[in-house]
Amino acid sequence: MNEILKTIKSRRSVRAYTEQQISQEDLSTILEAATYAPSGMGLQTWHFTAIQNGAVLEELNEKIKGAFAKSDEPRLQERGHSQTYCCYYHAPTLVIVSNEPTQWWASMDCACAMQNIFLAAKSLGIGSCWINQLGQTCDDPDVRAFLTKLGIPENHRVYGCAALGYAAAAPVKEKKLAEGTVTIIK
């Protein structure tokens, strides 16, 4: 089997990380892979913000928890009031992927870029996990102000984040394919 297919088949979400930071070279490689994803009309309206500062990551998590605490949904309120909740699983790096919401393909462009991030990370021995919480909370005024402070364009919406780091333990979950998910018509 070729290396790309091996990478695709072996990649799993990592939700427990060591404190070891990924190198600048690996981060640059991963971000470059993101920019090679397809984009609608080739416009590349996306933006990638990589955070490797622990204090900034903690402050971002607190802003997200603050937005959750205001939610009408009990599950989100619980997360918002939790002392231990960390939306990015304490990964040492978080990449925020945003785009102009006026482009109808914005979410699809970001999803393609995120997949490239995950596959590039896996190929470098780096664990990853898709993080949704910032996409749910990016319109909260406190969260939005913080995102703007981080340099995320004010006209952008967050479509996903990638937690990146070295797995604290090897993911062992076997991939079970659901029956009936593929149809071939000839």
Steps between C-alpha positions, in 0.01 A plus 500: 500500500635846419598745776208740446243223538683369809488849652130539422414158645711536815409855606288522818389790719729559797345636819796474741831672426845525650634847582763475224451778246515420130793657317475819297606301194219245548245775565608678181470176304150436638384856426644480149304177444185685609555767236522235228143386562244573229310826538188627326591677176862484620438816706666374820294729725589295807734597785708276729595616850739275692527545877788343691492728804355312799367813672320609182349152460377505860347847454327386181360198685367732775330722238337193344389378843353846567295475181386150594395619846253741330345222291145373543625145444571321832791296357677817385423679828663211686815535290495875553501460879747210513838566662667226296343533155752562222357512149839438336599207728811686621671460164808724478394641160162608369438607141188709447356480149276789399345632183271767360145378567372686193662233284251211483788255473684637807424201724598253229830677433579489871405132527738414214779702665435333835528155341835600350610618847403166656669291232818710499515479881456122494772465236737686738410288804287777652157435648197712418133552574227712342377756753150646441441719803644821360276469196201490737613800704684732258203740484497554878621861554777404746621215281485715186701780666764246601516351150545846353781563749665179373495632143208302363331724242189666641294394198588133555310221667682207662414172328723271702821462695770236502657397829856386430760328715655170595259236624531418871403143411461332164139507378393137482144534378452287191307659218175313443337582170123529516318273260316658212706820485620446143288452190651444156276542198633377166 
